[in-house]
């Protein structure tokens, strides 16, 4: 009977997907330069980073205003998903939904609890970032619509040939065999590089072709973000390549808990390489600013989502009713705490606290926290690799070659990172602070 009910597994998520991507009547606004901006999901991502601050506020007001109109509906869909998760956890005799989610990969509860506790302890680092961002943007009172514009405008051009060379040079600390395998994949055209009509958007890696090789889909735009994306996706590709080459088919696939370690570690190596090549302060600021935003979005934002999920699922497990309005209140409290509103760091308009309704990952319970744990692990691993710590590279490559030969927490621990302890999360904060130290030193030099 339980298996049969699996047919209804994604009903709430399917309603969300159709409504939020196909049926929602998206607003259109006129920007200061006369542009007619349609604020669907891709339009919001594009226009939220425009230079004109008044335009950014218009974008936020119109986009989140539309989600607010459907707050009740999205509250029903998400609560239905949470109730289903609670029932399934109960009939399978788990104490709560979080315990069931962690048991899929036998993850200790201490991983989740330590992530949330350490993120809260390191919020001063995130608040420092927002203050620095305000200073660089010339904004005296930071608002929520000020968190997306790039800290440095413009980007040098990097065609795919240059991007490949930069990536290969950046991953050199991982050893000749790793570089040679990556070079082989680049030569044998494992990837589809440039955008074209009717091509899938974004960037993706498919590693399931066990007897062949990984396949990569890119949409390279010849900018620095594209170089970073190339390194990110090839981190996934090398993970699959090494795992498929080393493991038998049944254990070749790897858990999401590990997946983002390989991609974010490659990005960390790329940053170090680009900083060595940078000829001007503007270039250094571009690379450092991009790294800061990656850490904010992948660590702090995903951990914030994880805290929100823990709270709402705990209420659903206890049988408490949750409406869209209640979800907005809960999310708003957490959002304001993370962004330091009480400390005067960043002001968040009440309308924007409906943002929870926009996040599709909440329909897959306790998934997003793994982005935060992964970048924490990769920060510590990258630090050791760059310091040429004895055995660091070998332990890391063994992790990439292990697939699912053991439970993911145990594999990461064997590589030298215990995600149930504070050390990896402190490494993320330390890395952010080092980057901000360097940015502030550059700004100080320029001010003299």
N, C-alpha and C positions, 0 to 999 in steps of 0.2 A: 504493500500500500504506500509506504514511504517513497519507494522508487517511482511509483506511478505518478505521485504528486510532483515529481521532477518536471513533468510536462508544463507545469505552471511556473517554473522556476524564475523566468525572467519577464513575467507579465508586467509588473510595475515598471521595470527598466525599459521595456519596449514602448510603453505608453509615454514615458519620459522622452525617449529618443525621437519618436515621431512628432510629439508636440514641440519639443525644443529645437528640432532641426527642420521640420517640414511645415507644421501648421501654425506656429506662433506668428502673428502679424507684426513683422519687424518694423520699427519706426525708421523714418528717413529725416535727416537734419541737414541744414545748410551750414557749412563751415565758413570761417571768416574770409577765405580766399574764393568763395563761391562754389566750392565742391559740394555736390549732393551726395551725402554719405548715408548709404543704407546700412543700418546697424543690425545685421544678422550676426551670427557668432563669429564668422571670419572678419566681417566689417568692424566689429567691436575690437577684435585683436589688433587690427590694423590702425584704427583711428584713436585708440586710447593712448597711443604714444606720440601723437602729433605735438609739434613745438608750442603751438598757441594754447596757453593755459585755459583761457575762456572756452576754447573749443573742446578741450579735454573734459571740462565740467559739463558742457552740453552733451557730450558722448555718454558720460556716466549717468547723467540725469535721465536721458532718453532711454538708454539700454536697461538700466536697473528699474526704471519706472515701468517698463513693459513686463519685466519679471514680477514686479510687485503686483501687477494686475492679476497675475495667475498664481499668486502665493498660496491661496487655498488649495488649488488643484495640485500643485507640486507637493504641498504638504500631505495630501491624501496619498499620492503615488509613493512618496518616500516612506511614509508611515506604514503603508501596506507591505512594502519590502521588509521593513524592520519587524513587523509582526510575523511575517513568514519566517524570517531568520530566527525569531524567538521561539516559535512553535517547533521548528526543526531541531533547534538546540535542545529543547525540552524533551522531545520524543526520543532523541538520541542520548539522553541522560547526561548532557553537559550542564554544568552549573550556570552558564550564560553563553551568549553569542560569541564573545571574545575568546573564551576558552575553546569553543568549537573551531573558530577560525584559526587559532594558533596551532591547534592539534593536527591540522592538515599536514604540516611539516614538522610536527613535534617541537615547536618553538617554546622556550620557557617564557612564562608570563613576565619575567623580569626584563626581557628585551623590550616589551612594549612600555612597561612602567618606567624603566630607566630612560628610555627615549623621551617620554613626556616630561619626566622630572628634570632631566638635564637640559632639555629645550627651555623650560621655564627658568632654570637657573642661569641660562646664558642669554636671556632676553636683553640684557644691557648691551650685548654685542649687536643684536638686531637694531636696537634703538640708536646705537652709535651710527650704524649704516644709514638709517633714515635721516639723521641730522646731517651727516656728510652729504647725502644726496640733495637735501635742501640747500646746503651751502653751494654745491656745484651747479645747481639749477637756478640759483639766485632767488630762492623762495624763502621768505621769512617764516611763514606758517605753512607747514606741510599738510596737504590734504590727501585723501585716499587716491584721488585722480592724478597725483604727482609721482606715483611709484613706478610707472612704466616707461616714460621717455628715456632714451639712452643718455648716459652721463656725458658722453662725448659724441658729437654729431659727425656723420660721415664715416667712411671706412675705406682703407686701401682696397684695391681690386686684387683678387686672387682667383685666377682661372683654375680649372681642375688640375692641370699639370703642376702648377705651383702648389696647390693644396696637397697633392699627393706627396711631393717632396718634403713639404713642411711636416706632414704627419709622420712620414717614415723617419725623419730626423728626430722628431719629438719622442718617438717610442724606442729609440736606441737604448735607453737604460734597461729595457726588458730583454736585451740580448740579441745576438745575431740570428738565432733560429727563429725568434718571433718576428724580427724585421724581414727575414727572408720569406717566411710564410705569407706575411702581409703583402710583400712586393709581388709574390707569385700571383696572389689573388687580383692585385691591381693590373698586372700584365694580362691576365686571362679574362679580364672584363667580367668580373662577378657582379658588377653594378650597372644600373641604369641611372645616368648622371643628371641630365638637364630637364627642366620642365617642358611640356608640350601639351597641345590640346587633348583633353579627355584623359590625361594621366592622373593617377591618384596623387593627392597632395601630401605634403609632409615628407618624412623620412622613415624608412622601415627596414628591418633586417629579418629575413626568413631563413632559419637554419635547419629546417626539418628535412631537407633532402640529404639524408644520412650518407648515402653512397656517392654523392656528387660533391657539392660544396655549398656554403651559404650564398644567398642572393641578397643584394642590397638595392633598395629604391631610394634615390635622392631627388631633390629638386634644387640643384646647386645654383646659387645666385651670384657667385663670384665675389662675395663679401666675407668678412671675418666670421660671421655667424655660420656661414656655409662651411668654412674650414673646421670650425668647432664641431659642427654636426657630422662632418665626414669622420673626424676622429672618434666621435661618440658611437656612430653606427658601426665603424670598423672594430671598436672594442667589443660590441656584441658579436660581430662576425668572427673575430678571432676566438672568442669564447666558444662559439659553436664549432668552429673548425678544430680546435684543440680537443674539445670534449668528444666530438664525433670520431676523431682519429684515434682517441685513446680508449674510449668506453665501448662496450657492446651496445647494440641498439636499445635494449630495455632500460639502460641507465645513462644513455647519452644526453637526454634532455635535462635541463637544470631548472631549479625553482626561481620564481620571481624574486625571492628574498636575496638571491645572489646576482641576478641578471644585471642590475644597474651598477654593480661594482666595477665591472670591466669597462663599461662605457664612460663612467665619470672619472675613472682613473686615467684613461687616455686623455680626457679633457684637462686634467691637472698637469699631466706631462706636457701637453701642448702649450699651456700657459707659460710654464717655465722656459720652454724653448723660445716662444715668441718674445718674452721679456729679454732674453739674451740677444735677440736679433734687432730689437727696437732701436731706432736711431734718434727718435725725438720723444719728448715728454708726452706729446699728443698721442703717439702710438702706444706708449706705455699705459696711459690713462684709458685708452680704448680697450686694451686687453684686460687690464685690472678691473675696470668697470663691468665688463662682460662676465668675468669670473665671480665678482661680488653678486651680481644679479642671479647667476646660476645657483650660488649657494643659498641666497635668500629664497628663491623659488623652489629649489629641490629639497632643502633641509627644513628651514623654518616654516614655510607655507605648508608643506606636506605633514609635518609634525602637528601643526595647528589643526589641520583637517583630522588627523588621528585623534587628537584630544576631543574634538567635536563628536566624532563617531563614537568614542568611548562613552561619552555622556548620553547621547541620544539612544544608543543601544541598551545601555543600562536601564534607562527609563522604560523602554519597550519591553525588556526582559521582566521588569517588575509589573508590567501590565498597565502602566500609566499612559493616558491618552496624550497624543502630540498633534497639534494643528500646525498649519503653515506659520501662523503668527507666533506660536510658541517656539518653533524651530528658528525663526528669525531672531527672537529675543535671546535664545541660547547662543546662537552663532555670533550675534552682535557683541555679547559680553566677552566671548573669547577673542573675537577679532580686535576689539578695542584694547584688551589686555596685551595681546601680542604686539600691537602697533603703538603702544605706549601713550594712549590718549590721556590717561590720568597724569602721566609725567610731562605732558605738554609736548610730546614728540610728534604726533601726527593726529589730525582730526578726521573723524569718519562720520559722514552724514548718515542719518538714520535710514534713508532710502537704500543705501548701499549694503545694508546688513542682510538683505534678501539674497546675497551672493551664494549661500548654500544651495539654493534651488538650481543654480547654473552648473554645479559640479556633478558630472555623470558618474564618477568613481564611487559615489556614495551608494550606488545601487549594487556594488560589489563589496560586501562588508569587509572592513579591515584589510584593504588592499594598499591604499596610498602610503601608509606609514613605511612601507618597504623602500620607497624612494629615499626617505630620510635615513633609514638605517644603512642603505647601500652607499650613499655619499659620505656618511660618517666612516664607514669601513674603508672606502677608497681613499679618503683624506689621510687616514693613518697609514695605510699601505703605501701610498705615494710618497709620503714623508720619509718612510723607511727606505724605500727604493732609491729616492733621490739622494739620501745620505749614504747610500751604498752599504747599508747595514748587512752584515754577513747573513746569508741565507734568505734575505727578503725576497729577491727575485724568484728564487727556486720555489719558495713556499707559495708565492702568488701564482706562478705558472702551474703548479700542482693543483691549486684551487680551480683554475680555468680548465684543467684537464679532467676534473673529477665528475663532471655531470651531476647525476644524482646517486653516486655510489654510496653516499651516506646522507644523513639529514643535513639540510643547508646550514643550520646553526653550527653543527659540529664541523662542517667543512671550513666555514669562515674562521672558526676558533682555531682549527689546525693551521690556518694560514697566518695566525698570530693576532687575530682581533676577536675579542670577546664582546659581543654586542649586548650582553647583559650587564656590562660594567660601564662606568662613566667615561673611560679613556677615549673611545672613538668619537663620542659626542663633543668632548672637550677639544679634540683635534680639529673638528670643524670650526668651532668658535675661534680657536687659535689661528687657524688659517685665514679666516675672515679678518681678524685683527691685524695680522701681518700685512695683508693686502691693503687695509685701510691706513696702516702706518706708512706704507710706501706712497699711497695716493696723497696723503696729507703732507708728506715730505716734498713731493713734486709741487703741490699747490703753494707750499711755503716758499720754495725756490722761485716760483713764478711771480709771487707777490713782492719779492725784494727788488 
